[in-house]
Amino acid sequence: RESSKFACVSPFRIVTTPQMDPNQLTEILRSCLNPATRDAAEKMLLEAEKQNPALYLQMLCMELSSEDRPPETRHLAGLVLKNSLTAKDDARKLELVNKWLALDVNLKAQIKQAVLATLNSPQKDPRGAASQVISKIAYIDVSRNQWPELIPALLANVQSENDQLKQSSLETLGFLCEELEENYLKTKSNEILTAVCRGIKDNNNTVKLAGCNAMHNALEFVKSNFERENERNYIMQVLVETAVCPDVKVRQAAMECFVKIASLYYDKLAPYMHKIFTITIECIKKDEEAVAQQAVEFWSTICDEESYLLSEDGNDKQCHNFIRGALKFLVPLLTETLTRQEDEPDEDTWNVAMAAGTCLSLVAATVGDDVVDEVIPFVQKYINDPNWKFREAATLAFGAILEGPKAQLSNLISQALPVLLQHLTTDTVVYVKDTTAWTIGRVCQLHPEAVSPTLNNVMTALVIALADSPRVASNVCWAIHNLALEFEEEAENASSPLSAYFNGLLEKLLLSTERQGWDESNLRSSAYEAINVLIQAGAQDTIPTIQQAVPLFLDRLEKSFTMQLVSTDDKDEQTELQSLLCGVLQVIIQKLGDGVKPFADRMMQNFLTVFSAKSATVHEETLMAIGAIANAVEGDFEKYMSHFRPYLVLGLRNHEEHQVCSVAVGVVGDVARALVGKIAPYCDEIVSLLLANLQNPNLNRNVKPPILSCFGDIALAIGGEFGKYLGMVMHMLQQASTTVVPADDDDLVDYLNVLREGIFEAYTGIIQGLRGDGQASTFKPYVEHLVSFIGFVAGDPNRSDDVTRGAVGVIGDLVHSLGPQVKTELARPFIGELINECLKSDYQPTADVAAWAKEVCTQQGISV
């Protein structure tokens, strides 16, 4: 008999308000499950939360924990309660955390007691919801030591004789491992691991499954246990035994654990690989689809690990070459698995054949040339097989090995291309043509030199296949995209091999964007992306065609403003189309340069109309297009500025959609370079917004380096007039220059380098701008801090080449602008050391900056 503390009885004794009683809440929740009444019911819940937040949480918990309520409303009450504790948006999440922390202590204790008790409910869905609620409360309270009894209670539950309580408690432990920071679980890791292994070894498959899932979530914080051989052996033995459990869900969960272990503890796998090899190979051959997919994923993960270890970025860990050792067994199994395609495969549904194709490409990337001899016999045998599944598998296998091997492929591609082109244009099975188009796209992407001898045949086949089914045409667009990229370096030439096909490709791609089925297989988007690259790569003799196409794209954009918007899908379609068209027009503007001036007025009118849409994606693309216009028309942009200013301001204030804000910052730089001094009337507002963004703790950090750089653009544009902002901006730059990050966090180290690049770009622009108007001396008070910052950066072993070049450039700017006035400040060893380090750089722009800085120093009599 279970202890009374686990009895699922609501602990609440509450006096409800006249606004809502428990029965009403049940009915409201039931109405939320009915599409016809959902909106009204959700409004009632929001109103109840607004009127009395504490009572609202209490009643939701009462609903969740009461056995006399319907399972579906109990489950929904739990989900609503969970969503009252957390959110995806960081600001909203912090708000909900603070609301919970402000609740009466006794009420919080009641809620905790109730959700813990619900783990013993006979109903599965309420138990699952309770597990999620507990994990969200734990996220807030455990880190503050306000629920120390939680983990001991869950561990005790796992040792009970009650299967449903064991299952829900293990599930909760798994959620806790996912939610909580490692340091809050470290002291209990041994006990949690023991409980999880106990669950995995349980005779009840539901408990066993919960144990496997908990193990999956716990693996990241049990590093110390994996370091101890006896504990590692025990964990692996438990999982090996579980991987052959009769229950398919348990086998799948065990296999998922192996996948994660391969990622986290590759270096510890060697003693267990024989058993894992046997289990995974058998799974791929004979097991259910879901289990076989995970078995393939295990080998894909091993490929990822070994590719990294074998790369230049690899660390000192030993590569065990598991893939190379298993190659002769693994590759035949993967190629055979490619043939296990569905009769009518859905391109959006992941299956074991697709998993095998991905794994084979990773194998090729890992072992290189060795894979070729294992795969080509399969390709040669089945590429023309009467059974379409074998033709498709052979084609996919060939495409999969195109990246990795360095030798042998050129001749093989030359032999394969005629067959592939024939399949693309004449095969009767759409799935074969689809895979063939993808394989040709891979050839164009990875081995474009192999296409050159048969360019005309390839182009002809691709144009024909654009009229095929949407899934085939979409991959054909990708192939054209890749092929056009190969000619991008010839864009400045008078002509190129692409020119002969340019008009025909553009015409057919335009038709593809509006053909029947444009809304399937991402066809319209793929076609527009191919158009973008085609225009970028076009040689100078394609310019007349591009100019002739501008009115067509503008007509399409104007037509989009009058689309009938009946449903959300209609609005989404309009948003996507406007985004794609603004993207194409941006590319055209960049291509034509000042040749776009005859169309600039109409373009700007359309872009400003697009801003009426409330879509971040459209605003991002439109801002970039306007930035391109500013670069193209330069000073003529002044006539648009008063109309554009409100939308630029909105972009700079768009903190929630930080990509839009970041693009708006970039556009400020574009406009500043275009208008030069004419931007001055707008600078008070712009600088104020940029400074506010730097101080906003909720703005994504990646927006801040471009803001710093933007100050340099503004200073260069308005010269001496920047003086009125100098004090405020320098204060921000000095604050930013004190930023430090942990040296072992690669992401933060990268961010710090980008931040410092932005700082040096700002200093360069400010110093040069002030010098241009003869006001360089106003910068003198800030020299000492700047030089100290350069010294601080010089001592950082993790600084990037871009940061080093930026620092040396600023040294040159200081000397060029202030001359002997900075001789004392620059008489420090690290100045000469930095310049000499850059002089030895293999990257010519870095060496050039250093040579210029040294020359300027020498001219001013400053020894470096």
Secondary structure, DSSP 8 states (H G I E B T S, - for coil): ---GGG-----------TT--HHHHHHHHHHHTSTTTHHHHHHHHHHHHHH-HHHHHHHHHHHHH-TTS-HHHHHHHHHHHHHTT--SSHHHHHHHHHHHHHS-HHHHHHHHHHHHHHTT-S-HHHHHHHHHHHHHHHHHHGGGTS-TTHHHHHHHHHTSS-HHHHHHHHHHHHHHHHHS-HHHHGGGHHHHHHHHHHHHT-SSHHHHHHHHHHHHHHGGG-HHHHHSHHHHHHHHHHHHHHTT-S-HHHHHHHHHHHHHHHHH-GGG-GGGHHHHHHHHHHHHHHS-HHHHHHHHHHHHHHHHHHHHHHSTT--SS----HHHHHHHHHHHHHHHHHT---SS--TTS--HHHHHHHHHHHHHHHHGGGGHHHHHHHHHHHTT-SSHHHHHHHHHHHHHTSSS--SSHHHHHHHHHHHHHHHHHH-S-HHHHHHHHHHHHHHHHH-GGGTGGGHHHHHHHHHHHTTS-HHHHHHHHHHHHHHHHTTGGGTTSS--TTHHHHHHHHHHHHHHTTSTTTTSTTHHHHHHHHHHHHHHH--GGGHHHHHHHHHHHHHHHHHHTT----SHHHHHHHHHHHHHHHHHHHHHHHHHGGGGHHHHHHHHHHHHHHTTS--HHHHHHHHHHHHHHHHHHGGGGHHHHHHHHHHHHHHHT--SSHHHHHHHHHHHHHHHHHHGGGGHHHHHHHHHHHHHHHH-TTS-GGGHHHHHHHHHHHHHHHGGGGHHHHHHHHHHHHHHTT----TT-HHHHHHHHHHHHHHHHHHHHHHHHHHHTT-GGGGGGGHHHHHHHHHHHHT-TT--HHHHHHHHHHHHHHHHHHGGGGTTTT-SHHHHHHHHHHHT-SSHHHHHHHHHHHHHHHHTT---
